[in-house]
Amino acid sequence: MKKEAKQTPPPPSPTADQDGAGDDRLSALDDDLCELIPRLAHLNVRELVHTSVLSKRWRGLWKRLPVLDFFGWPEFKSAGEVQQYIAIVNDVLEQRAGATSEARINEVKIPLLMDAYSLHGLQPLRLWPAAAARATAEQLLTPAMEAAEAWIRYAMHHQVKGFQFNLRLVPLDNKTPVMDLDELLPSSPKLESMRLGLSSANVRLPRTAVFTSLKDLTLEFVELAAGSGHRLARLLSSVCCPSLQKLRMMCIDLLRAGTKKLVLDTGELLELSMEVVEGMELLELRTPKLLYLEIDECYHESLRVSAPRLEDLTYGDKRQVDLIKDKIPQLPNVTCLLYEYYSADDVDSAFTCNHPDHWESSNISLANLRKANFRGMTGTGCELRFLRFVLANATDLQSVTVSFNLYFIEEELQDSWVHYFLHTLLGDGTWTTCENEDQDFEKLCSKLYKWTPSP
């Protein structure tokens, strides 16, 4: 006789109140403490709803909290699960729409992340049926875009202080939807932080909106629609965001945007991080208060920096480029420098240069540099001269670390050449080996070498 399979009851609906099974000790807690506990737990909406089963007095408590966080939802396994998730989010937002001033919504975080493999129950890198994937993508495109636009409108309508929205559609060949933020993102005097990820859509940024209180902005996986590149510079300017202090840009596509120049004129900006910005030939920074700058795999041909207070500079590149001319200008206040060279496993991609005088006539000054980190070096003579030139004016160095891509150094010569390279770079002081904690370079660089000055 077969035993009946033990069934696990489904989780409660995020909008369903749970009946308590009588009074309990939690119900005896006062209202302030009842609110304090879930706040301190940093729970998302899904987790907060589950807490309602613990006490009758906690029923609907999630409706009074200032943060609506939908992150932490399980991965979608079918189109039906996507549509169910959209319905749940809509239901939760609708119930909070009539919130009183005491239950004001301060922050909204909503992801809508779809993956073609997961929706068809397949593992990544396996072949999946193109016809079925296209049918699923077409089925979800309209409801996903409608939901995305509605959720953005909702957050802006409620004048939230923080907003995060991450969209990833199942891509369709020759059918990329357009998201026009000109209407969806009106001016907001209260918005302080915003993070937008809009993958698989062509985006038109707002033309006239002003965000007077916005201090922290992240744009990621954004492909700008044709002819809309000028809107990016305006969005990031002091005219649109006069209080902006922290800006992160990752995977931004300007190839069809109609402009190859990006000028950031931001008077209050303190931190700027740019990673993989395509289609940008000229990057000009007019940032008088900038302290931290990270530029990684942004294939611009020219970089102009006006940042007299800059202290921390990180620069990464995959290409064989002229690293001095228009790349690292006069930055007298920089105390920390990180340079990463992402070379392909090809001898032709080793670091070389076309400087007949080895940068002797170049204009560069890092006189206050104290810490320098050079990763993924290929061990060429050009590279050695470059590093010596960068460190030449640094009279107060405290530490220098160097790692090599060993693919470029003949195995039988690795120890002797690395020894020569390091001691030619900095003869005075002590070189030691230590563990390489950088996961990105762990496979390429077996050792990390650290220099410290003599006592």
C-alpha positions as CSV (number, residue, x, y, z in Angstrom):
1,M,0.0,0.0,0.0
2,K,1.5,3.3,-1.1
3,K,1.9,6.0,1.5
4,E,0.4,9.3,0.6
5,A,3.0,11.9,-0.2
6,K,3.2,14.5,2.5
7,Q,2.0,17.8,1.0
8,T,3.5,21.1,2.1
9,P,0.9,23.8,2.4
10,P,1.4,26.7,0.0
11,P,2.8,30.0,1.4
12,P,0.2,32.6,2.3
13,S,-0.8,35.1,-0.4
14,P,0.9,38.4,0.2
15,T,-2.5,40.0,0.5
16,A,-4.3,37.4,2.5
17,D,-4.7,38.2,6.2
18,Q,-4.0,35.2,8.5
19,D,-6.3,34.2,11.3
20,G,-4.5,33.8,14.6
21,A,-5.0,30.8,16.7
22,G,-5.7,32.7,19.9
23,D,-3.7,35.1,21.9
24,D,0.0,34.6,22.2
25,R,2.9,36.3,23.8
26,L,3.8,38.3,20.7
27,S,0.3,39.8,20.8
28,A,1.1,41.2,24.2
29,L,3.9,43.4,22.8
30,D,3.1,47.1,22.5
31,D,2.5,48.6,19.0
32,D,5.9,50.4,18.9
33,L,7.8,47.2,19.5
34,C,5.6,45.3,17.1
35,E,6.7,47.8,14.4
36,L,10.3,47.9,15.5
37,I,10.9,44.1,15.2
38,P,10.2,43.7,11.4
39,R,11.9,47.0,10.6
40,L,15.1,45.8,12.2
41,A,14.8,42.5,10.4
42,H,15.1,44.2,7.0
43,L,12.5,41.9,5.6
44,N,11.1,42.0,2.1
45,V,7.4,42.0,1.3
46,R,7.3,38.2,0.9
47,E,8.9,37.6,4.3
48,L,6.9,40.3,6.1
49,V,3.6,38.7,5.0
50,H,4.7,35.4,6.5
51,T,5.3,37.1,9.9
52,S,1.6,37.8,10.1
53,V,1.0,34.2,11.0
54,L,2.9,34.7,14.3
55,S,0.4,36.9,15.9
56,K,-3.1,38.3,15.4
57,R,-1.8,41.8,16.1
58,W,0.7,41.4,13.3
59,R,-1.9,40.8,10.7
60,G,-1.6,43.4,8.0
61,L,1.4,45.0,9.7
62,W,3.3,45.0,6.4
63,K,0.7,47.5,5.1
64,R,2.1,50.1,7.6
65,L,5.8,49.8,6.9
66,P,7.6,52.5,5.0
67,V,9.5,50.2,2.6
68,L,8.0,47.9,0.0
69,D,10.7,45.5,-1.0
70,F,9.9,42.7,-3.5
71,F,13.4,41.4,-3.9
72,G,14.0,37.8,-2.8
73,W,11.2,36.3,-4.9
74,P,12.0,32.8,-6.2
75,E,13.2,32.5,-9.8
76,F,10.4,32.3,-12.4
77,K,10.0,28.8,-13.8
78,S,7.1,29.5,-16.3
79,A,5.3,32.4,-17.9
80,G,2.4,31.7,-15.5
81,E,4.6,32.4,-12.5
82,V,5.7,35.7,-14.1
83,Q,2.0,36.7,-14.5
84,Q,1.2,35.6,-11.0
85,Y,4.1,37.7,-9.6
86,I,2.9,40.8,-11.5
87,A,-0.6,40.3,-10.1
88,I,0.7,40.0,-6.6
89,V,2.8,43.1,-6.8
90,N,-0.2,45.0,-8.3
91,D,-2.4,43.8,-5.5
92,V,0.1,44.9,-2.8
93,L,0.6,48.3,-4.3
94,E,-3.1,48.8,-4.7
95,Q,-3.7,48.1,-1.0
96,R,-1.0,50.6,-0.1
97,A,-2.4,53.2,-2.5
98,G,-4.7,54.7,0.2
99,A,-2.1,54.8,2.9
100,T,-2.4,57.6,5.5
101,S,0.4,60.0,6.3
102,E,1.3,57.8,9.3
103,A,1.9,54.9,6.9
104,R,3.6,56.7,4.2
105,I,5.6,54.8,1.6
106,N,9.2,56.0,1.7
107,E,10.9,53.4,-0.5
108,V,9.9,51.0,-3.3
109,K,12.1,48.1,-4.6
110,I,10.7,46.0,-7.4
111,P,12.5,43.5,-9.7
112,L,11.1,41.9,-12.8
113,L,13.9,39.5,-13.9
114,M,13.1,36.9,-16.6
115,D,15.5,34.4,-18.0
116,A,14.7,32.3,-21.1
117,Y,16.5,29.2,-19.7
118,S,14.7,29.2,-16.4
119,L,11.3,29.8,-18.0
120,H,11.8,26.6,-19.9
121,G,13.3,24.6,-17.1
122,L,16.7,24.4,-18.8
123,Q,20.3,24.9,-17.5
124,P,22.4,27.8,-18.9
125,L,24.5,27.0,-21.9
126,R,22.2,24.3,-23.1
127,L,20.3,24.6,-26.4
128,W,16.7,25.7,-25.9
129,P,13.9,25.6,-28.4
130,A,13.9,28.9,-30.3
131,A,10.2,28.7,-31.2
132,A,9.1,28.1,-27.6
133,A,11.4,30.8,-26.3
134,R,10.0,33.3,-28.8
135,A,6.4,32.4,-28.0
136,T,7.1,32.9,-24.3
137,A,8.9,36.3,-25.0
138,E,6.0,37.5,-27.1
139,Q,3.5,36.3,-24.5
140,L,5.2,38.2,-21.6
141,L,6.3,41.4,-23.5
142,T,3.1,43.4,-23.2
143,P,2.2,42.6,-19.6
144,A,5.8,43.0,-18.5
145,M,6.1,46.5,-20.1
146,E,2.7,47.6,-18.8
147,A,3.6,46.5,-15.3
148,A,7.0,48.2,-15.4
149,E,5.5,51.5,-16.5
150,A,2.7,51.2,-13.9
151,W,5.2,50.5,-11.1
152,I,7.4,53.5,-12.0
153,R,4.4,55.7,-12.1
154,Y,3.3,54.4,-8.7
155,A,6.6,55.2,-7.1
156,M,6.7,58.7,-8.5
157,H,3.1,59.4,-7.7
158,H,3.8,58.5,-4.0
159,Q,6.8,60.8,-3.9
160,V,9.1,58.1,-2.5
161,K,12.5,58.9,-1.2
162,G,14.1,55.8,-2.6
163,F,13.2,53.8,-5.7
164,Q,14.8,50.7,-7.2
165,F,13.5,49.0,-10.3
166,N,15.3,46.2,-12.2
167,L,13.8,44.9,-15.5
168,R,15.1,42.0,-17.6
169,L,13.0,40.9,-20.5
170,V,13.3,37.8,-22.6
171,P,15.0,39.3,-25.7
172,L,13.2,39.2,-29.0
173,D,15.0,39.5,-32.3
174,N,14.2,42.7,-34.1
175,K,11.5,43.6,-31.6
176,T,13.0,45.7,-28.8
177,P,10.4,47.7,-26.8
178,V,10.9,51.4,-26.1
179,M,10.5,52.7,-22.6
180,D,10.0,56.5,-22.6
181,L,10.9,57.9,-19.1
182,D,9.9,61.4,-20.1
183,E,6.4,60.8,-18.9
184,L,7.2,58.1,-16.3
185,L,9.8,60.1,-14.4
186,P,8.4,63.5,-13.6
187,S,10.2,66.0,-11.4
188,S,10.4,65.0,-7.8
189,P,11.6,67.2,-4.9
190,K,11.7,64.2,-2.4
191,L,13.5,61.5,-4.4
192,E,16.9,60.9,-2.7
193,S,18.1,57.6,-4.3
194,M,17.3,55.8,-7.5
195,R,18.5,52.7,-9.1
196,L,17.3,51.7,-12.6
197,G,18.2,48.6,-14.5
198,L,16.3,48.4,-17.8
199,S,17.8,45.4,-19.8
200,S,16.4,44.5,-23.2
201,A,14.6,47.8,-23.8
202,N,15.5,51.0,-25.6
203,V,15.3,53.8,-23.1
204,R,14.5,57.5,-23.6
205,L,15.6,59.4,-20.5
206,P,13.5,62.4,-19.2
207,R,14.0,65.7,-21.0
208,T,12.9,68.3,-18.5
209,A,12.5,66.6,-15.1
210,V,14.4,67.9,-12.1
211,F,15.3,65.9,-9.0
212,T,16.5,68.5,-6.4
213,S,17.1,66.0,-3.6
214,L,18.6,63.1,-5.6
215,K,22.0,62.2,-4.0
216,D,22.5,58.6,-5.2
217,L,21.9,57.4,-8.7
218,T,22.6,54.1,-10.4
219,L,21.9,53.3,-14.1
220,E,22.7,49.8,-15.3
221,F,22.0,47.7,-18.4
222,V,20.5,50.7,-20.2
223,E,20.5,51.0,-24.0
224,L,19.7,54.5,-25.0
225,A,17.2,54.9,-27.8
226,A,18.3,56.4,-31.1
227,G,18.9,60.2,-30.9
228,S,18.5,60.4,-27.2
229,G,22.1,60.5,-26.0
230,H,22.0,64.2,-25.2
231,R,19.4,63.5,-22.5
232,L,22.0,61.4,-20.5
233,A,24.3,64.4,-20.0
234,R,21.3,66.6,-18.9
235,L,20.0,63.9,-16.4
236,L,23.5,63.8,-14.8
237,S,24.0,67.5,-14.8
238,S,23.6,70.0,-11.9
239,V,20.7,71.4,-13.8
240,C,18.7,68.2,-13.3
241,C,20.3,66.8,-10.2
242,P,21.9,69.6,-8.2
243,S,22.5,67.5,-5.1
244,L,23.9,64.4,-6.8
245,Q,26.9,63.0,-4.8
246,K,27.2,59.3,-5.9
247,L,26.8,58.1,-9.5
248,R,27.2,54.5,-10.8
249,M,26.9,53.6,-14.5
250,M,27.2,50.0,-15.6
251,C,26.6,48.5,-19.0
252,I,25.4,51.6,-20.7
253,D,25.0,51.4,-24.5
254,L,25.4,54.7,-26.5
255,L,26.0,53.1,-29.9
256,R,22.6,54.3,-31.3
257,A,22.2,57.3,-29.0
258,G,23.4,59.8,-31.6
259,T,26.3,61.1,-29.6
260,K,29.8,59.9,-28.9
261,K,30.6,62.5,-26.3
262,L,29.6,62.5,-22.6
263,V,30.3,65.6,-20.5
264,L,29.5,65.3,-16.8
265,D,29.1,68.7,-15.3
266,T,28.2,67.9,-11.7
267,G,29.2,70.3,-9.0
268,E,28.4,68.2,-5.9
269,L,29.5,64.8,-7.1
270,L,31.9,62.9,-4.7
271,E,31.9,59.4,-6.2
272,L,31.8,58.2,-9.8
273,S,31.9,54.6,-11.0
274,M,31.7,53.8,-14.7
275,E,31.9,50.2,-16.0
276,V,31.4,49.1,-19.6
277,V,30.1,52.2,-21.3
278,E,30.0,51.5,-25.1
279,G,29.9,54.0,-27.9
280,M,31.6,56.8,-26.0
281,E,34.7,58.3,-27.6
282,L,35.1,61.4,-25.4
283,L,34.5,61.5,-21.6
284,E,34.9,64.9,-20.0
285,L,34.5,65.3,-16.2
286,R,33.8,68.7,-14.7
287,T,33.6,67.6,-11.1
288,P,35.2,70.0,-8.7
289,K,34.4,68.0,-5.5
290,L,35.0,64.5,-6.9
291,L,37.0,62.3,-4.5
292,Y,36.7,58.8,-5.9
293,L,36.8,57.8,-9.6
294,E,36.5,54.3,-11.1
295,I,36.6,53.8,-14.9
296,D,36.5,50.2,-16.0
297,E,36.3,49.0,-19.6
298,C,34.9,52.2,-21.0
299,Y,36.5,52.3,-24.4
300,H,36.8,56.1,-24.9
301,E,39.6,57.5,-26.9
302,S,39.9,60.7,-24.9
303,L,39.5,61.5,-21.2
304,R,39.5,65.0,-19.8
305,V,39.3,65.3,-16.0
306,S,38.8,68.5,-14.0
307,A,38.7,67.1,-10.5
308,P,41.2,69.0,-8.3
309,R,40.2,67.1,-5.1
310,L,40.4,63.6,-6.6
311,E,42.1,61.2,-4.1
312,D,41.3,57.7,-5.3
313,L,41.6,56.6,-9.0
314,T,40.8,53.2,-10.4
315,Y,41.3,52.6,-14.1
316,G,40.8,49.3,-16.1
317,D,41.1,48.6,-19.8
318,K,41.3,45.5,-22.1
319,R,42.9,47.2,-25.0
320,Q,46.4,48.0,-26.0
321,V,46.2,51.8,-25.5
322,D,48.2,54.8,-24.8
323,L,47.7,55.1,-21.1
324,I,49.2,58.5,-20.6
325,K,48.0,60.8,-23.3
326,D,44.5,62.0,-22.4
327,K,44.1,59.1,-19.9
328,I,45.8,60.0,-16.6
329,P,46.2,63.8,-16.5
330,Q,47.5,66.1,-13.8
331,L,45.9,64.8,-10.6
332,P,48.1,66.2,-7.8
333,N,45.8,65.1,-4.9
334,V,45.4,61.4,-5.8
335,T,46.7,59.2,-3.0
336,C,45.4,55.8,-4.1
337,L,45.7,54.4,-7.7
338,L,44.5,51.1,-9.0
339,Y,45.2,50.2,-12.6
340,E,43.9,46.9,-14.1
341,Y,44.9,45.6,-17.5
342,Y,42.5,43.0,-18.9
343,S,44.5,41.4,-21.7
344,A,43.3,38.6,-23.9
345,D,45.3,35.4,-23.9
346,D,47.1,36.5,-27.0
347,V,50.7,37.6,-27.2
348,D,49.7,40.5,-29.5
349,S,47.6,42.0,-26.7
350,A,50.6,42.4,-24.4
351,F,51.2,45.9,-23.1
352,T,53.2,47.9,-25.7
353,C,53.3,51.6,-26.6
354,N,54.3,53.9,-29.4
355,H,56.2,56.5,-27.3
356,P,59.7,57.1,-28.9
357,D,60.8,58.8,-25.7
358,H,59.1,56.5,-23.2
359,W,56.7,59.2,-21.9
360,E,59.6,61.6,-20.9
361,S,57.8,64.4,-22.6
362,S,54.4,63.5,-21.2
363,N,52.7,65.7,-18.6
364,I,51.6,63.7,-15.6
365,S,51.9,64.3,-11.8
366,L,50.9,61.9,-9.0
367,A,53.2,63.6,-6.4
368,N,51.0,62.7,-3.4
369,L,50.5,59.0,-4.4
370,R,50.8,56.7,-1.3
371,K,49.3,53.4,-2.5
372,A,49.4,52.0,-6.0
373,N,48.1,48.7,-7.3
374,F,48.8,47.4,-10.8
375,R,46.9,44.2,-11.8
376,G,47.2,41.9,-14.8
377,M,50.6,43.2,-16.0
378,T,52.2,41.4,-19.0
379,G,55.8,42.0,-18.1
380,T,56.9,44.0,-21.2
381,G,59.6,46.6,-21.2
382,C,57.1,49.2,-22.2
383,E,55.0,48.3,-19.1
384,L,58.0,48.6,-16.8
385,R,58.9,52.1,-18.1
386,F,55.2,53.1,-17.8
387,L,55.0,52.0,-14.1
388,R,58.3,53.7,-13.3
389,F,57.1,56.9,-14.9
390,V,53.8,56.9,-13.0
391,L,55.7,56.4,-9.7
392,A,58.5,58.8,-10.5
393,N,57.2,61.9,-8.6
394,A,55.6,59.9,-5.7
395,T,57.9,60.8,-2.8
396,D,55.7,59.4,0.0
397,L,54.9,55.9,-1.3
398,Q,53.6,53.5,1.5
399,S,52.9,50.4,-0.6
400,V,52.9,49.2,-4.2
401,T,51.3,45.9,-5.3
402,V,51.8,44.2,-8.7
403,S,50.3,41.1,-10.2
404,F,51.2,39.5,-13.6
405,N,49.3,37.6,-16.2
406,L,51.7,34.7,-16.4
407,Y,50.5,33.8,-19.9
408,F,52.8,36.4,-21.3
409,I,56.0,35.3,-19.5
410,E,57.8,32.2,-20.6
411,E,57.5,29.6,-17.8
412,E,61.3,29.0,-17.5
413,L,61.9,32.7,-17.2
414,Q,59.1,33.7,-14.9
415,D,61.0,33.9,-11.6
416,S,64.0,35.7,-13.0
417,W,62.1,38.1,-15.1
418,V,59.6,39.0,-12.4
419,H,62.5,39.5,-10.0
420,Y,64.2,41.9,-12.5
421,F,60.9,43.7,-13.2
422,L,60.1,44.4,-9.6
423,H,63.5,45.4,-8.5
424,T,64.0,47.7,-11.5
425,L,60.6,49.3,-10.8
426,L,61.5,50.0,-7.1
427,G,65.0,49.1,-6.0
428,D,64.9,50.5,-2.5
429,G,62.5,48.8,-0.1
430,T,61.3,45.3,0.3
431,W,59.3,43.0,-2.1
432,T,57.2,40.2,-0.6
433,T,54.7,37.7,-2.0
434,C,51.1,37.4,-0.6
435,E,47.8,35.8,-1.5
436,N,45.9,37.3,-4.4
437,E,42.4,38.0,-3.1
438,D,41.2,39.4,-6.4
439,Q,38.8,36.7,-7.8
440,D,38.8,38.2,-11.3
441,F,42.6,37.7,-11.6
442,E,43.0,34.6,-9.5
443,K,43.3,32.2,-12.5
444,L,45.6,34.5,-14.4
445,C,47.9,35.8,-11.6
446,S,49.3,33.1,-9.3
447,K,51.1,35.6,-7.0
448,L,50.7,39.1,-5.8
449,Y,53.9,41.1,-5.1
450,K,53.8,43.9,-2.5
451,W,56.5,46.6,-2.0
452,T,57.0,48.5,1.2
453,P,59.6,51.1,1.9
454,S,62.6,50.4,4.1
455,P,62.2,51.3,7.7
